Amino acid sequence: TMKPDVSVVIVSDYAAGGAKTWNDLRRLFNALSKQDYKGQAEFLLCENADLNGKIPLDLVDLLPGLRMVLVEESASYELKNAGMQAARADLAVILDVSERHERKS
């Protein structure tokens, strides 16, 4: 396969494996899948290996070509480093899906 133009490394370690995390990732993946970028992008979801088999299967369907990077570590920096090492493009972007805090009006 050809080398992608950009690698998008996705990390979410604040509540890994929880329903809120999976829903946040669903929203992100839906948004990423609707981008009109014409080049080739690869998407890597970096998670702790303990979540292997627990990641909802529909996440992979939402973002075609999603690659899972499963590592023994669970801290944010370790997950990001693993994703960057797995990235194939010369240009890489890290998306850190952090816990959102609702604003009060």
ROTI-974091 format. One record per residue (C-alpha): residue number from 1; residue in three letters; chain; x, y, z. Coordinates in steps of 0.1 Angstrom, whole numbers, always signed. Example, Ala and Ser with C-alpha at 12.3 -4.5 7.8 and 13.67 -1.06 7.14 Angstrom:
2
+-----+-----+---+-------+-------+-------+
:   k :   r : c :     u :     v :     w :
+-----+-----+---+-------+-------+-------+
:   1 : ala : A :  +123 :   -45 :   +78 :
:   2 : ser : A :  +137 :   -11 :   +71 :
+-----+-----+---+-------+-------+-------+
END
This chain:
105
+-----+-----+---+-------+-------+-------+
:   k :   r : c :     u :     v :     w :
+-----+-----+---+-------+-------+-------+
:   1 : thr : A :    +0 :    +0 :    +0 :
:   2 : met : A :   +10 :   +36 :    -5 :
:   3 : lys : A :   +23 :   +57 :   +23 :
:   4 : pro : A :    -5 :   +79 :   +37 :
:   5 : asp : A :    -2 :  +117 :   +35 :
:   6 : val : A :   -11 :  +121 :   +72 :
:   7 : ser : A :   -15 :   +98 :  +102 :
:   8 : val : A :   -41 :  +107 :  +128 :
:   9 : val : A :   -33 :   +92 :  +161 :
:  10 : ile : A :   -63 :   +90 :  +184 :
:  11 : val : A :   -59 :   +86 :  +222 :
:  12 : ser : A :   -85 :   +85 :  +249 :
:  13 : asp : A :   -72 :   +75 :  +283 :
:  14 : tyr : A :   -94 :   +95 :  +308 :
:  15 : ala : A :  -121 :   +68 :  +312 :
:  16 : ala : A :  -109 :   +41 :  +289 :
:  17 : gly : A :  -134 :   +13 :  +283 :
:  18 : gly : A :  -164 :   +32 :  +296 :
:  19 : ala : A :  -196 :   +39 :  +278 :
:  20 : lys : A :  -189 :   +77 :  +277 :
:  21 : thr : A :  -155 :   +71 :  +261 :
:  22 : trp : A :  -170 :   +49 :  +234 :
:  23 : asn : A :  -198 :   +75 :  +227 :
:  24 : asp : A :  -172 :  +103 :  +225 :
:  25 : leu : A :  -152 :   +82 :  +200 :
:  26 : arg : A :  -183 :   +75 :  +179 :
:  27 : arg : A :  -189 :  +113 :  +176 :
:  28 : leu : A :  -153 :  +119 :  +167 :
:  29 : phe : A :  -152 :   +91 :  +141 :
:  30 : asn : A :  -184 :  +103 :  +126 :
:  31 : ala : A :  -169 :  +138 :  +122 :
:  32 : leu : A :  -136 :  +125 :  +108 :
:  33 : ser : A :  -154 :  +103 :   +83 :
:  34 : lys : A :  -173 :  +134 :   +69 :
:  35 : gln : A :  -141 :  +154 :   +62 :
:  36 : asp : A :  -136 :  +163 :   +26 :
:  37 : tyr : A :   -98 :  +158 :   +26 :
:  38 : lys : A :   -88 :  +144 :    -8 :
:  39 : gly : A :   -55 :  +129 :    +3 :
:  40 : gln : A :   -49 :   +96 :   +20 :
:  41 : ala : A :   -51 :   +96 :   +58 :
:  42 : glu : A :   -46 :   +67 :   +81 :
:  43 : phe : A :   -64 :   +66 :  +115 :
:  44 : leu : A :   -49 :   +49 :  +145 :
:  45 : leu : A :   -68 :   +43 :  +178 :
:  46 : cys : A :   -43 :   +37 :  +206 :
:  47 : glu : A :   -57 :   +18 :  +236 :
:  48 : asn : A :   -45 :    -4 :  +264 :
:  49 : ala : A :   -42 :   -40 :  +254 :
:  50 : asp : A :   -65 :   -49 :  +283 :
:  51 : leu : A :   -94 :   -35 :  +262 :
:  52 : asn : A :   -87 :   -60 :  +234 :
:  53 : gly : A :  -121 :   -77 :  +227 :
:  54 : lys : A :  -140 :   -50 :  +246 :
:  55 : ile : A :  -138 :   -22 :  +220 :
:  56 : pro : A :  -172 :   -19 :  +203 :
:  57 : leu : A :  -171 :   -33 :  +168 :
:  58 : asp : A :  -192 :    -5 :  +153 :
:  59 : leu : A :  -163 :   +19 :  +160 :
:  60 : val : A :  -142 :    +2 :  +132 :
:  61 : asp : A :  -172 :    +5 :  +108 :
:  62 : leu : A :  -175 :   +43 :  +115 :
:  63 : leu : A :  -140 :   +51 :  +103 :
:  64 : pro : A :  -129 :   +30 :   +73 :
:  65 : gly : A :   -93 :   +19 :   +75 :
:  66 : leu : A :   -91 :   +24 :  +113 :
:  67 : arg : A :   -61 :    +7 :  +127 :
:  68 : met : A :   -59 :    -4 :  +163 :
:  69 : val : A :   -27 :    +1 :  +182 :
:  70 : leu : A :   -29 :   -20 :  +214 :
:  71 : val : A :    -1 :   -15 :  +240 :
:  72 : glu : A :    +5 :   -27 :  +275 :
:  73 : glu : A :    +8 :    +9 :  +288 :
:  74 : ser : A :   -22 :   +30 :  +297 :
:  75 : ala : A :    -9 :   +65 :  +304 :
:  76 : ser : A :   -16 :   +93 :  +278 :
:  77 : tyr : A :   +20 :   +99 :  +269 :
:  78 : glu : A :   +27 :   +62 :  +265 :
:  79 : leu : A :    -3 :   +57 :  +242 :
:  80 : lys : A :    +7 :   +88 :  +222 :
:  81 : asn : A :   +42 :   +75 :  +218 :
:  82 : ala : A :   +30 :   +41 :  +206 :
:  83 : gly : A :    +7 :   +57 :  +181 :
:  84 : met : A :   +35 :   +79 :  +167 :
:  85 : gln : A :   +58 :   +49 :  +164 :
:  86 : ala : A :   +31 :   +30 :  +145 :
:  87 : ala : A :   +23 :   +60 :  +122 :
:  88 : arg : A :   +34 :   +55 :   +86 :
:  89 : ala : A :   +31 :   +91 :   +73 :
:  90 : asp : A :   +57 :  +118 :   +76 :
:  91 : leu : A :   +31 :  +142 :   +90 :
:  92 : ala : A :   +12 :  +130 :  +121 :
:  93 : val : A :   -15 :  +146 :  +142 :
:  94 : ile : A :   -25 :  +135 :  +177 :
:  95 : leu : A :   -62 :  +138 :  +188 :
:  96 : asp : A :   -65 :  +135 :  +225 :
:  97 : val : A :  -101 :  +129 :  +234 :
:  98 : ser : A :  -102 :  +144 :  +269 :
:  99 : glu : A :  -131 :  +145 :  +293 :
: 100 : arg : A :  -154 :  +174 :  +284 :
: 101 : his : A :  -168 :  +196 :  +310 :
: 102 : glu : A :  -202 :  +211 :  +303 :
: 103 : arg : A :  -205 :  +248 :  +305 :
: 104 : lys : A :  -232 :  +262 :  +327 :
: 105 : ser : A :  -252 :  +291 :  +313 :
+-----+-----+---+-------+-------+-------+
END
